[in-house]
Amino acid sequence: MSQVDRLDTFSHRLRNARMLQGWTQKDLAVASNLSQSAIGNYESGQRRQPSSGALIKLTRALCVNPMWLSTGEGPMLSADSACGAGGIPVPAAWPFETVSYATYARLSSQEKRQIEQVLAAYIKARGE
């Protein structure tokens, strides 16, 4: 069994949920508004359990059930339809290989709108 398949500790569940999103620790840090070192410490087991505030941030960013992430009990996936950082749903997997989610998240709202417009125009030009 690989480390990503183990779900017996908080650190294993956190790492598994992050990897299912296709995220790096940095991506999760940006999405949850926690530091990358905190994510690394949780995943390595140096920090056993997050504070309640950090747990909420992690579960919202990862769209997982807080009870599952904390204890391993209950369903993994959250029923919260507005999960994600800032109440914005996070994609199940980041679709771009050469641009990380963390890099995208640092763009201004205007830059994000411009990218969306370019992508929409490209898709429209392809006839889809």
N, C-alpha and C positions, 0 to 999 in steps of 0.2 A: 504494500500500500504506500503510495507516495505521500509526501507531507501535505500536499494540497487536499488529499482525500480524508485526512484525519480531522475529526471534528470534536475531539474529547476535551479540548481546552478553549478558552476565549481566544488565545493567540492563533490557534489553528482555524477556528471559525472565522475570525477576522481576515486572515490571509486567504482562506478559501473564498469568502464573499468578494474580496478585492480582486482576486484572480479571475473569478467568474465574470466580472465587469471588464476584464482585460486591461486593468489599470496597474500602473506602477504605484509605489508608496507615495511618490510625489503627487500623482494624480488624485489619490484619495485624500491627501493632505489638503490640496486645493479645494476639492469638492466638499470636504467636511469642515474646512476652516480650522484645522488643527495643524500642528507642526509635523514635518516629515520625520523628525526625530521621535516624536510621540508615537507615530504610527509604527516606526521601526522598533521602538521599545515594547509596544503592545505585542507585536508579532514575534519578537524574540523571547517574550516571556519575562523581560526585565521589569516590566510593569504588568501586574497580574490583571487588574480590572480598572477600567476608566472611571472617572467621576460620572455622576448621572448626566451632567451637561455634555461631556465628551461622548458618552454612550448615545445620547439622542442625536448628536451631530453625525456620528458614524452610521447609525441605523437609517437616518434620513438620506445620507449620501449614497449608501449602498442599497437602499430600498429593502432592508431586511427587518424582521421582527425583533424588537429590543429584547424580549424574553429569550428568543433563540440565540441571539448573539451573546447575551450575558451568561445564560445557563445551559444552552443547548436544548432546551425544552420548547415544544410547540413547533409550528411550521417555520421554515426559514424565511419565506417571502412575506413582506409586509402587505397588509390589505390597504394601507394608506395610499390613496390615489395621488396625493401631492408629495410623494417622497422625493428627496433630492435636495441638494444644497440650495438654500434660499427659496424652498418651495417649488423649484423647477425640476420636473422629472429628468433624471439622468438617463441617457441611453444605456441599454443593456450592455452594449460593447461599443467602445469608441471606434468609429469606422475608418480612421485614417492611420496609416502606418508611419508616415514621416512627420506627422505633427501630433504631439502629445496633447491630451486633454488639459494638462496644466498650462501649456503654452496658449492654447485657445482661451482658457478661462481668464488669462491675464489681459486679453484684448479688451478694448473699450466696447461699449454697447454699439457705438457707431461702426466700429470695425467689424463686429460680429454681423450687423445688418448688411454691410457691404459684401461680406463673404456669402451670406445667405442669398443675396440678390444675384451674385455671380453664379452660384451653384444652381439657383432656380432658372436663370437664363440658359445655362449650359444644358440642363435637363430638358427645358422647353425646346431648345434648338435640335435636340436629338429626337424630338417627336414623342416624348413620353409624358 
